[in-house]
Each structure stands twice: as C-alpha cells, then as structure tokens.
Amino acid sequence: MAHIVQVGAGSGGMVVLDLVAREPQVKRITLIEPDVYKPHNAIRHYFPQEAAGLRKSELARQWLAAHRPDLEVQCLEVDLLDMSAQPKIEAAVASADIGVCAVDNEPAKYHWDALMRKYRKAWTLGEVLSGGIGGFVHVFRPEGPCYGCVASALKRSVEVDSAPPPDYSQPGGPVYEVTVPASKASISVIASLHALVTLELLQNPDYDPGFTCVLLALRKVPQVFDEVLRPYRFRIERMRECLFCGEAAHRGAAEDLDEALAQALDRLAHA
C-alpha cells in the first residue's frame, strides 16, 4: 500500500495530486495545505468559484473521494513551517513512501528537503516559471544532492543563450513574459510531468530518468528559449561544500546553519 505525502494543493499541486491518486498502487495520501480557496483561484484550478471560502484541503478531499472512494486521505491544515505542527508532519513523512512538493515558497522547499533527508525519503518538486514560459521537475534522493545543492548549481550553470535572461523570479517586472501569469495549460504540462516522474520513482526506487532536474521550454522567448518544447537536462552531484547537506553542515552548529539558510534565502531574494 503506497503512501504519498504532498505539500501544496494549488493550481499545479492539484494536477499532481489528481494524477498520482488515480494510480491503484496509491492507497493513502497525506496532504499538507493550510490555505483557503479564493475567487481568483478558479481560473486555474479544478474547483468552481462558488467554492471560495472553503479550505483547499477539504475541496481536495472531496475531489479525491469522488474519483477514488477507496483512497485513504489525511489532510493536515497546517503551515509546513509552523513549529507546533512538526510532530504531525514528521509522523506523516516517516510513514510515507515518497514525498511531493508543490509549493513555490523558498523557505518551505528548504524545510521540506530537510524533512525528506531526515527520514531518508525520495521526493519530487515541480516549478513553473513566471509567465508559463517553461518549468522544472526535480528528483531528489536521500543519498543525492539536496535542494540547496540543486538551487546553487542551477543558478551557476543554467545559460540558455549567451545573453543574460530577464529576471523571471520577479512577477510584476517590466518584461511582458514576467507580468503575465502562467496559464492553466502551462501549469498542467509541468504538473503532469511532475506526476509522471513521481509515479515512476514510486514504482521503482532505482528509477533513473537521466537527470536530477529537467527544464522544459514551453514558449519561445527572445534571449531565453529559442525552441519550443525543448528539454534541458541537468545531472547535479552532491556538493561537499553545501551548507545544508555537505561537510559544512555536519561541522557547523545549529545556529550557524540557521544563519547560512537565512543568508542563502536572502541571496535568492535579491538575485
């Protein structure tokens, strides 16, 4: 009986959740999602506008019950970073076979990665680029690179063209592709790939997709993507100097690592 623990049931997270839940081998799902469904969510979500005001977790539970009445679903309506909720979250992680991350909050990704490594669980992550021009799917294993390794390596090595790309991490910026939100179609493509990789990894723990991260271009964008539907594959090794999983992490005190995490997030925010 496979147990999946997932954080996030937004527009992309629900696509992943729906697809993995339809597989007969998945018998149990724990969903971590504290947010309330809002009217503006409806254009990119499965749920109607009339559902605004209800919790996303409850709407997800109803959706799954309609399509997989035999599925055991546990909803934790807590913030992943809430320290008081950690015992419940860790209990779910400890009993899971695989983890799924479908949030776009950087501190949450680092925290999720730390939980997965603590309990030696494989996990997957999907990320849609602003404007829906493309997206990443990442595969993490306990013995492999952590999220910190991957984020650092991609920041140094991803060069699609010779010219520096616009800053797609800043919605509302001056570039057209940044100001336009990702379409439901773009979100669904990346989320479907995310679900596919998750299920392959669940079926075969030794599954090797040929990458640690894959970046799929969905739109042609000057100085960024010259071709549509072109995949960019990256194999990333664990970094000895990584502040989160490398030798420095084992040498440093807890307060040093907390400071390092704060510095890393600050660099990402101002990159």
C-alpha positions in Angstrom: 0.0 0.0 0.0 1.8 3.1 -1.2 1.6 6.2 0.9 2.3 9.6 -0.7 2.8 12.8 1.4 2.3 16.0 -0.5 2.6 19.7 0.5 0.6 22.1 -1.6 -2.7 21.8 -3.4 -2.7 24.9 -5.6 -3.3 25.0 -9.3 -0.3 22.8 -10.0 -0.4 20.8 -6.9 -4.0 19.6 -7.6 -3.0 18.4 -11.0 -0.2 16.3 -9.5 -2.5 15.1 -6.7 -5.2 14.1 -9.0 -2.9 12.1 -11.3 -1.0 10.2 -8.7 -4.2 9.4 -6.8 -5.7 7.7 -9.8 -3.0 5.0 -9.7 -4.3 1.8 -8.0 -1.0 1.3 -6.1 -1.5 4.5 -4.2 -3.7 3.7 -1.3 -3.0 6.5 1.1 -2.3 10.2 0.7 -1.4 12.8 3.3 -2.0 16.4 2.1 -0.4 19.4 3.9 -2.3 22.5 2.8 -3.5 25.4 5.1 -4.8 27.8 2.5 -8.4 28.9 1.8 -9.7 28.8 -1.7 -10.2 32.3 -3.2 -12.3 33.5 -6.1 -9.3 34.4 -8.3 -8.0 30.8 -7.9 -10.9 29.4 -10.0 -9.5 30.3 -13.4 -6.5 27.9 -12.9 -8.0 25.4 -10.5 -10.3 22.4 -10.6 -12.8 23.9 -8.2 -15.6 26.4 -9.0 -15.7 30.0 -7.9 -18.6 29.1 -5.7 -16.2 27.1 -3.5 -14.4 30.3 -2.5 -14.1 30.5 1.3 -13.6 26.7 1.8 -10.2 25.2 2.6 -8.3 23.8 -0.3 -7.6 20.7 1.7 -11.3 20.0 2.1 -12.0 20.6 -1.6 -9.1 18.3 -2.5 -10.5 15.6 -0.1 -14.0 15.8 -1.8 -12.4 15.7 -5.3 -10.4 12.6 -4.4 -13.4 10.9 -2.7 -15.4 11.3 -5.9 -12.7 9.7 -8.1 -11.1 7.2 -5.6 -13.6 6.4 -2.9 -11.3 3.6 -1.6 -8.4 6.1 -1.1 -7.4 6.9 2.5 -6.9 10.7 2.7 -5.5 12.6 5.6 -5.4 16.4 5.5 -3.2 18.5 7.7 -4.5 22.0 7.5 -1.2 23.5 8.9 1.6 25.7 7.6 4.6 23.5 6.8 6.9 25.9 8.7 4.7 26.0 11.8 6.9 24.5 14.6 3.9 23.4 16.6 2.7 21.3 13.7 6.0 19.5 13.2 5.1 16.3 15.2 2.1 15.6 12.9 4.0 16.5 9.8 7.0 14.4 10.7 4.8 11.4 11.6 3.3 11.6 8.1 6.7 11.9 6.5 8.1 9.0 8.5 5.4 6.6 7.2 5.3 7.8 3.6 6.9 6.0 0.6 7.6 9.2 -1.3 7.2 13.0 -0.9 5.8 15.5 -3.3 6.4 19.3 -3.1 4.1 21.6 -4.9 4.8 25.0 -3.3 6.6 28.0 -4.6 7.8 29.3 -1.2 11.6 29.0 -0.9 11.8 28.6 2.9 9.2 25.8 2.6 11.3 24.0 -0.1 14.4 24.0 2.1 12.3 22.8 5.1 10.7 20.1 3.1 14.1 18.9 1.8 15.4 18.7 5.4 12.4 16.6 6.4 12.9 14.2 3.5 16.6 13.8 4.2 15.9 13.3 7.9 13.7 10.4 7.2 15.6 9.3 4.1 12.7 9.6 1.7 12.8 10.3 -2.0 10.8 13.3 -3.2 10.0 15.3 -6.3 9.4 19.0 -7.0 7.8 20.9 -9.8 8.3 24.6 -10.6 6.6 26.7 -13.2 8.5 29.7 -14.4 6.7 33.1 -14.3 4.7 33.7 -17.4 4.4 30.0 -18.1 7.4 30.0 -20.4 8.6 26.7 -19.1 9.2 24.8 -15.9 11.4 22.5 -13.9 10.9 19.0 -12.5 13.4 17.8 -9.9 14.1 14.4 -8.5 15.7 14.1 -5.0 17.0 11.0 -3.3 18.4 10.7 0.3 21.9 10.0 -1.0 21.8 12.6 -3.7 22.1 16.4 -3.9 19.8 18.3 -1.6 17.7 21.3 -2.7 20.5 23.6 -1.7 22.9 21.8 -4.0 20.5 22.0 -6.9 19.5 25.6 -6.4 23.1 26.6 -6.2 24.2 24.6 -9.2 21.4 25.7 -11.4 22.0 29.4 -10.5 25.6 29.0 -11.7 25.1 26.7 -14.7 21.8 27.4 -16.5 22.6 29.5 -19.5 20.1 29.0 -22.2 21.6 31.7 -24.5 24.7 33.9 -24.3 22.6 37.0 -23.3 21.5 37.1 -19.7 17.8 36.3 -19.4 15.2 38.6 -17.8 14.6 38.0 -14.1 11.6 35.6 -14.2 11.6 35.3 -10.4 10.1 38.8 -10.1 6.4 38.8 -11.2 5.3 42.3 -12.0 8.6 43.3 -13.5 9.0 45.2 -16.8 9.2 42.2 -19.1 6.0 41.0 -20.7 6.5 37.3 -20.0 7.0 38.1 -16.3 3.9 40.2 -15.8 1.6 37.6 -17.4 0.7 34.8 -15.0 1.2 31.2 -16.2 -1.8 29.7 -18.0 -3.6 26.6 -16.7 -2.2 24.8 -19.8 1.4 25.6 -18.9 0.9 24.7 -15.3 -0.8 21.4 -16.3 2.0 20.4 -18.6 4.7 20.8 -15.9 2.5 19.3 -13.2 1.7 16.3 -15.4 5.4 15.7 -16.0 5.9 16.1 -12.2 3.3 13.4 -11.6 4.7 11.1 -14.2 8.2 11.2 -12.7 6.8 10.8 -9.2 4.9 7.6 -10.2 7.9 6.2 -12.0 10.0 6.7 -8.9 7.3 5.2 -6.6 7.2 2.1 -8.8 10.9 1.7 -9.0 13.1 3.3 -6.3 16.1 2.8 -8.6 14.4 4.7 -11.5 16.9 6.9 -13.3 15.2 9.4 -15.6 18.6 10.6 -16.9 18.6 13.8 -14.9 18.4 15.4 -11.5 16.5 18.3 -13.0 14.8 18.8 -16.3 13.8 22.2 -17.6 11.1 22.1 -20.3 10.7 25.2 -22.6 7.0 25.8 -23.3 7.3 29.1 -25.2 9.8 30.8 -27.5 11.2 33.8 -25.7 14.0 36.0 -27.1 17.3 35.5 -25.4 15.9 32.8 -23.2 14.3 29.9 -25.2 15.0 29.6 -29.0 12.9 26.4 -29.3 9.5 25.3 -28.1 9.2 22.0 -26.1 12.9 21.6 -25.8 14.1 19.8 -22.7 17.3 20.9 -20.9 18.6 18.0 -18.6 20.9 18.5 -15.7 22.7 15.9 -13.6 23.8 17.6 -10.4 26.1 16.0 -7.9 26.1 16.4 -4.1 28.3 19.4 -3.2 30.9 18.8 -0.5 30.8 22.4 0.5 26.9 22.6 0.6 25.8 24.4 3.8 22.8 22.1 4.1 23.9 18.5 3.3 27.7 18.8 2.9 30.7 18.6 5.2 30.0 22.1 6.4 26.5 21.1 7.6 28.0 18.3 9.7 30.7 20.5 11.2 28.5 23.6 11.9 26.5 24.3 14.9 22.7 24.6 14.6 22.8 28.4 14.9 25.4 28.6 12.1 23.2 26.6 9.8 20.2 28.8 10.6 22.3 31.8 9.7 23.5 30.2 6.5 20.0 29.4 5.5 18.9 33.0 6.1 21.8 34.2 4.0 21.0 31.8 1.2 17.4 32.9 1.0 18.4 36.5 1.1 20.7 35.9 -1.9 17.9 34.2 -3.8 15.5 37.1 -3.0 18.0 39.7 -4.3 19.4 37.7 -7.2 
